[in-house]
Amino acid sequence: MTEPSVPLNNVIGQQDQNSSCMVYLHVKGTMPLLAERLQLDLGGNTSTSFLLIFALIAGVVGAASVLYGLIHLRIWRTDSLADAASSAIVALTIIAFAFGFVCKEIILGGHRGKRLHTLEAMIAVSLLSQLLYLLLLHAGMFRSRHRHGGIGTGHDPRSTGATAVI
C-alpha cells in the first residue's frame, strides 16, 4: 500500500467557513512544516523552542517563589524562611537553565527578531533579580527580629510568653 504524496508546501490548517474552529489536516510531514512556520514567525534557531519552554516555566515558578517570599515577610519565622529559600533556589535554577539557552541561542546565531531579543534581555534581568532576591532572603536570616520555632517546636509566636496552668 503506497501513501499518497502530498506536497510539503500545502496548508497545514484551514478554517471552516461555517464555524470559527480550525480544522487540521493530518498529512505526512506536517510536524516539520509546523516547526518551520514557528521558526519563521519567531525567528531564531533550534534552541528557540527550548528557550521559550524554560522561560515560561521559570516565570511561573518565579512568581510562586515571590508569593512564598511575601508570606515569609508577613510571618517572619524560620520555617517560612525555609519555604521561601527553597522555592527561590528552584526558581533560580530554572531561570539559569533558560539563561543557558539564551547563551546557546546567541552562539548559534541566525536571524532573531525584536521579540526574541527582548525575551533574551528579560531572562537576563530576571536571572539577576532572582539572584538578588535569594541573597536578600538569606541576609534576612541574620536579622535580630527573626523568630525561631514553628509548628513542630510547640512555640506559638502570638503568645506573650506567660504559661497557663490548667
C-alpha positions as CSV (number, residue, x, y, z in Angstrom):
1,M,0.0,0.0,0.0
2,T,1.5,3.3,-1.0
3,E,0.9,6.5,0.8
4,P,-0.4,9.4,-1.3
5,S,2.2,12.0,-1.9
6,V,1.3,15.4,-0.6
7,P,3.4,18.5,-1.5
8,L,5.1,19.9,1.6
9,N,4.1,23.4,0.9
10,N,0.4,22.8,1.3
11,V,-1.7,24.4,4.0
12,I,-1.5,22.8,7.5
13,G,-4.8,24.0,8.7
14,Q,-7.9,25.5,7.1
15,Q,-10.7,27.5,8.8
16,D,-14.1,26.1,8.3
17,Q,-16.4,28.7,6.8
18,N,-19.4,27.8,8.9
19,S,-17.6,27.8,12.3
20,S,-14.8,29.6,13.9
21,C,-12.8,26.4,14.7
22,M,-9.6,25.4,12.9
23,V,-9.6,22.1,11.0
24,Y,-6.2,20.4,10.9
25,L,-5.2,18.1,8.1
26,H,-3.2,15.0,9.1
27,V,-0.7,14.6,6.4
28,K,2.8,13.0,6.4
29,G,5.4,15.7,7.0
30,T,3.2,18.1,8.9
31,M,5.4,18.5,12.0
32,P,8.4,19.8,10.1
33,L,6.1,22.3,8.4
34,L,4.8,23.4,11.8
35,A,8.3,23.8,13.2
36,E,9.3,25.8,10.1
37,R,6.3,28.0,10.5
38,L,7.1,28.6,14.1
39,Q,10.7,29.3,13.3
40,L,9.6,31.8,10.6
41,D,7.2,33.6,13.0
42,L,9.6,33.8,15.9
43,G,13.0,33.8,14.2
44,G,15.8,32.2,16.0
45,N,17.3,28.7,15.6
46,T,16.9,25.2,17.1
47,S,17.3,26.3,20.7
48,T,14.4,28.8,20.5
49,S,11.7,26.3,21.4
50,F,13.6,25.1,24.5
51,L,14.2,28.8,25.4
52,L,10.5,29.5,25.3
53,I,9.5,26.5,27.3
54,F,12.1,27.2,30.1
55,A,11.2,30.9,30.1
56,L,7.5,30.1,30.7
57,I,8.3,27.6,33.4
58,A,10.8,29.9,35.1
59,G,8.2,32.7,35.1
60,V,5.6,30.6,36.8
61,V,8.0,29.2,39.4
62,G,9.5,32.6,40.0
63,A,6.1,34.1,40.7
64,A,5.3,31.3,43.1
65,S,8.7,31.9,44.8
66,V,7.8,35.6,45.2
67,L,4.5,34.6,46.8
68,Y,6.4,32.4,49.3
69,G,8.6,35.4,50.0
70,L,5.6,37.6,50.7
71,I,4.2,35.0,53.1
72,H,7.6,34.9,54.8
73,L,7.7,38.7,55.1
74,R,4.4,38.6,56.9
75,I,5.1,35.6,59.2
76,W,8.9,36.0,59.6
77,R,9.8,32.6,61.1
78,T,12.4,30.1,60.4
79,D,10.0,27.6,58.8
80,S,8.7,30.2,56.4
81,L,12.3,31.2,55.6
82,A,13.0,27.6,54.6
83,D,9.9,27.5,52.3
84,A,10.8,30.8,50.7
85,A,14.5,30.0,50.3
86,S,13.9,26.5,48.8
87,S,11.4,27.8,46.3
88,A,13.8,30.7,45.4
89,I,16.6,28.2,44.8
90,V,14.4,26.1,42.5
91,A,13.3,29.2,40.6
92,L,16.9,30.4,40.3
93,T,17.9,27.0,38.9
94,I,15.2,27.0,36.2
95,I,16.0,30.6,35.2
96,A,19.7,29.7,35.0
97,F,18.7,26.9,32.5
98,A,16.7,29.4,30.5
99,F,19.7,31.8,30.5
100,G,21.9,28.9,29.3
101,F,19.6,28.6,26.3
102,V,19.8,32.3,25.8
103,C,23.6,32.0,25.6
104,K,23.2,29.0,23.2
105,E,20.8,31.0,21.0
106,I,23.3,33.8,20.7
107,I,26.2,31.4,20.0
108,L,24.3,29.6,17.3
109,G,23.3,32.8,15.6
110,G,20.8,33.2,12.9
111,H,18.0,35.7,12.4
112,R,16.5,36.7,15.7
113,G,13.7,39.2,15.8
114,K,13.0,42.0,18.1
115,R,10.7,39.9,20.3
116,L,13.4,37.3,20.8
117,H,15.9,40.0,21.7
118,T,13.5,41.4,24.2
119,L,12.9,37.9,25.7
120,E,16.6,37.3,26.0
121,A,17.1,40.6,27.8
122,M,14.2,39.9,30.1
123,I,15.6,36.5,31.0
124,A,19.0,38.1,31.9
125,V,17.3,40.7,34.1
126,S,15.1,38.0,35.7
127,L,18.2,35.9,36.5
128,L,19.9,38.9,38.2
129,S,16.8,39.9,40.1
130,Q,16.2,36.3,41.3
131,L,19.8,36.0,42.5
132,L,19.4,39.3,44.4
133,Y,16.1,38.1,45.9
134,L,17.8,34.9,47.1
135,L,20.7,36.8,48.6
136,L,18.3,39.2,50.4
137,L,16.3,36.2,51.8
138,H,19.4,34.7,53.3
139,A,20.6,38.1,54.5
140,G,17.3,38.4,56.4
141,M,18.3,35.3,58.4
142,F,20.8,37.3,60.4
143,R,18.3,40.0,61.4
144,S,17.7,40.1,65.2
145,R,13.9,40.1,65.0
146,H,13.8,36.7,63.4
147,R,11.6,34.3,65.4
148,H,12.6,30.8,65.9
149,G,10.2,28.0,66.2
150,G,7.3,26.8,64.2
151,I,4.8,24.0,64.0
152,G,6.9,21.2,65.4
153,T,8.6,23.0,68.3
154,G,5.4,24.0,70.2
155,H,6.3,27.7,70.0
156,D,3.4,30.0,69.4
157,P,4.8,33.3,68.2
158,R,1.5,35.1,69.1
159,S,1.8,34.2,72.8
160,T,3.0,36.7,75.3
161,G,5.4,34.3,77.0
162,A,3.3,33.6,80.0
163,T,2.3,30.0,80.6
164,A,-1.1,29.0,81.7
165,V,-1.7,26.2,84.2
166,I,-4.9,24.3,83.6
